[in-house]
Structure formats: C-alpha cells, structure tokens
Amino acid sequence: MKFNPTAIDGAFIIDLAPARDARGSFARIFCEEAFAAAGAPLRPVQVNLSKNPIAGTLRGLHFQSEPHGEAKLVQCVRGRIFDAAVDLRPGSPTYLATVGVELSPDAERLFHIPAGCAHGYLTLEPESDVLYQVSAAYAPAAASGVRWNDPAFGIQWPVVPVSIADRDANYPDYVPVAR
C-alpha cells in the first residue's frame, strides 16, 4: 500500500499494490500497523456496504459529532464514484480544506478520511457499491451533515446529482467556527 497525502491533514488516497499471477491478484486493503505508521490510525468497529443502482446518486455530506467521530476507509467495490471529504476540525491546519477522488475497482485505490471530516460520494455509474470501514459505531444522536453543495466548500462534483435523500438535500450550510 502506498499512502498519498492530500490537502486534508490525516486524509490519504491509498494506492494498492496487488500481487498478480495466473490466478488473478491479491491485495491487502487494511493493516492496522501500516495505517498507524502512515499517520492514518484506524481501528474499524463497523463495516458498511452501500448499494446504489442509479448513476448520479449522492450520499452526504455526513459526519458524527464527538465523542462519536468516525474515521473511514472507503472503497468502491463495483461501479465508479466520486468521493469527497471536508475538514471540519477547527483546530486542524487544513480546516475547511476539501479533497475529491474518483474510486473504482479498476483504480485499485481507497480513501482514508480522518474523524472530524464530513464525507459524501456521488455515483458515476449505475450499480455502484461502496464498502467502508468505520472507526466508531453508528450513533444516531451524533449523526449530522452539511449541505453537499455549500459554496464555502467549493467541491467540484463531476455531475449534477439525480437522486439525493431529502435529509441530505436539506442539510444546512456550514457555519465556520472562529479559530
């Protein structure tokens, strides 16, 4: 695995290094020691699979408030997505920075998003499935979000969403915290 730093402190685009032979390939997608050594500590306590039959489905921007903040390791296991994160940690040197990355099984890459960041993705193909490992269990009272197209973030979504939950469409704009 190669950990590529991003514009968000503690967020990495991780390129896999599959071993290939006549049988196919084998790649490690998670190793707690390797993640810690790269500065991306993650101890998954929950693994989620999101199936999205429609291209243009947008999910996010979601986060959980502390003490239930969750780091995520996101992988597209079928189809293709544009994955985005926003640093909402007021004490972070990259506060309000954004990162967007295209993920697909063929790209052989993952996206590590640290706790305290909002996360969302947009499917670019029908039948896009997203697997993500999460460092905290879902806590409904701590679940929140911000508007996916808040101009303060300037995320360059590659297409306009055609399917978005009312909850996600109606999240408020983010109110920056004085630092």
C-alpha positions as CSV (number, residue, x, y, z in Angstrom):
1,M,0.0,0.0,0.0
2,K,1.2,3.5,-0.8
3,F,-0.2,6.3,1.3
4,N,-0.6,9.5,-0.7
5,P,-1.1,12.7,1.4
6,T,-4.0,15.0,0.4
7,A,-5.0,18.6,1.1
8,I,-6.6,17.4,4.4
9,D,-4.3,16.6,7.3
10,G,-4.6,12.9,8.1
11,A,-6.6,12.0,4.9
12,F,-4.8,9.8,2.4
13,I,-5.5,8.3,-1.0
14,I,-4.2,4.8,-0.7
15,D,-2.9,3.0,-3.8
16,L,-3.0,-0.7,-3.5
17,A,-0.1,-2.9,-4.7
18,P,-1.7,-6.1,-5.8
19,A,0.4,-9.2,-6.3
20,R,-0.6,-10.7,-9.7
21,D,-0.2,-14.2,-11.1
22,A,-2.1,-16.6,-13.3
23,R,-4.8,-17.0,-10.6
24,G,-5.6,-13.3,-10.5
25,S,-4.5,-10.8,-7.9
26,F,-4.3,-10.4,-4.1
27,A,-4.1,-7.0,-2.3
28,R,-4.0,-6.0,1.3
29,I,-6.6,-3.3,1.8
30,F,-6.1,-2.8,5.5
31,C,-3.3,-3.3,8.1
32,E,-3.6,-1.5,11.4
33,E,0.2,-1.2,11.8
34,A,0.7,0.2,8.3
35,F,-2.1,2.7,8.8
36,A,-0.7,3.8,12.1
37,A,2.8,4.1,10.7
38,A,1.5,6.3,7.8
39,G,-0.3,8.7,10.3
40,A,-3.7,7.3,9.5
41,P,-4.7,5.3,12.6
42,L,-7.8,3.3,12.1
43,R,-9.4,0.5,14.2
44,P,-12.6,-0.5,12.4
45,V,-15.6,-1.3,14.6
46,Q,-18.2,-1.3,11.8
47,V,-18.1,-2.2,8.1
48,N,-20.9,-0.8,5.8
49,L,-21.9,-1.7,2.3
50,S,-23.9,0.8,0.3
51,K,-25.6,-0.4,-2.9
52,N,-26.5,2.3,-5.4
53,P,-28.4,1.2,-8.5
54,I,-28.7,4.7,-10.1
55,A,-25.9,6.8,-11.6
56,G,-26.0,10.2,-10.1
57,T,-26.9,9.1,-6.6
58,L,-25.4,11.4,-3.9
59,R,-25.0,10.4,-0.3
60,G,-23.6,13.0,2.1
61,L,-22.0,15.1,3.4
62,H,-22.2,13.2,6.7
63,F,-20.3,13.1,9.9
64,Q,-20.7,12.1,13.5
65,S,-20.2,14.7,16.3
66,E,-17.7,13.9,19.1
67,P,-17.3,11.8,21.1
68,H,-18.6,9.6,18.3
69,G,-16.4,11.0,15.5
70,E,-15.5,8.3,12.9
71,A,-12.6,7.8,10.6
72,K,-13.5,6.0,7.4
73,L,-11.7,3.8,4.9
74,V,-13.7,4.0,1.7
75,Q,-13.5,1.6,-1.3
76,C,-15.7,1.3,-4.4
77,V,-16.1,-2.4,-5.0
78,R,-18.3,-2.1,-8.1
79,G,-19.0,0.7,-10.5
80,R,-17.4,4.1,-10.1
81,I,-17.8,7.0,-7.6
82,F,-16.5,10.5,-6.9
83,D,-15.7,10.5,-3.1
84,A,-15.3,13.8,-1.3
85,A,-14.3,15.0,2.2
86,V,-14.3,18.3,4.0
87,D,-12.1,19.0,7.1
88,L,-14.5,20.3,9.8
89,R,-11.9,20.2,12.6
90,P,-11.5,23.9,13.8
91,G,-8.1,23.1,15.3
92,S,-6.8,21.4,12.1
93,P,-4.1,23.1,10.0
94,T,-6.3,22.2,7.0
95,Y,-9.6,23.4,8.4
96,L,-12.2,23.6,5.6
97,A,-10.0,22.0,3.0
98,T,-11.7,19.6,0.6
99,V,-10.5,16.6,-1.2
100,G,-12.2,14.7,-4.0
101,V,-11.1,11.5,-5.6
102,E,-12.6,9.0,-8.1
103,L,-12.7,5.5,-6.9
104,S,-13.4,2.3,-8.8
105,P,-12.3,-1.4,-8.5
106,D,-10.0,-0.9,-11.5
107,A,-8.3,2.1,-9.9
108,E,-7.2,-0.1,-7.0
109,R,-7.3,2.8,-4.5
110,L,-9.0,3.7,-1.3
111,F,-9.7,6.9,0.5
112,H,-8.9,7.3,4.2
113,I,-10.8,10.1,5.9
114,P,-10.0,11.1,9.5
115,A,-12.6,11.7,12.2
116,G,-13.9,15.2,12.2
117,C,-14.3,15.4,8.5
118,A,-17.6,15.4,6.6
119,H,-17.9,12.7,3.9
120,G,-20.0,12.1,0.8
121,Y,-19.9,10.5,-2.6
122,L,-21.7,10.6,-5.9
123,T,-22.1,7.5,-8.1
124,L,-20.8,8.0,-11.6
125,E,-22.1,4.7,-13.0
126,P,-25.2,2.6,-12.3
127,E,-24.8,-0.3,-9.9
128,S,-22.0,1.3,-7.8
129,D,-21.3,-0.3,-4.5
130,V,-19.3,1.3,-1.7
131,L,-17.7,-0.6,1.1
132,Y,-16.4,1.4,4.1
133,Q,-14.7,0.5,7.3
134,V,-15.6,2.9,10.2
135,S,-13.8,3.5,13.5
136,A,-17.0,4.2,15.5
137,A,-20.4,2.6,15.7
138,Y,-23.3,4.5,14.3
139,A,-24.7,6.8,16.9
140,P,-28.0,8.3,15.7
141,A,-27.9,11.2,18.2
142,A,-24.4,12.2,16.9
143,A,-25.2,11.8,13.2
144,S,-25.2,15.1,11.3
145,G,-24.3,16.6,8.0
146,V,-23.8,19.7,5.9
147,R,-25.1,20.7,2.5
148,W,-23.3,18.8,-0.3
149,N,-23.1,21.9,-2.5
150,D,-22.3,24.5,0.2
151,P,-20.4,27.2,-1.7
152,A,-18.0,27.6,1.2
153,F,-16.5,24.2,0.4
154,G,-16.2,24.6,-3.4
155,I,-16.4,20.8,-4.1
156,Q,-16.3,20.3,-7.8
157,W,-18.8,17.5,-8.2
158,P,-18.3,16.0,-11.7
159,V,-22.1,15.6,-12.5
160,V,-25.3,17.0,-11.0
161,P,-27.0,14.5,-8.7
162,V,-30.2,12.9,-9.9
163,S,-31.0,11.1,-6.7
164,I,-30.5,12.5,-3.2
165,A,-32.3,11.9,0.1
166,D,-34.4,14.7,1.5
167,R,-32.2,14.7,4.6
168,D,-29.0,15.2,2.6
169,A,-30.6,17.8,0.3
170,N,-31.8,19.8,3.2
171,Y,-28.7,19.9,5.4
172,P,-27.7,23.5,6.3
173,D,-24.7,25.3,5.0
174,Y,-21.8,25.1,7.4
175,V,-21.2,27.8,9.8
176,P,-17.4,28.2,10.3
177,V,-16.1,28.2,13.9
178,A,-13.9,31.1,14.9
179,R,-10.3,29.9,15.4
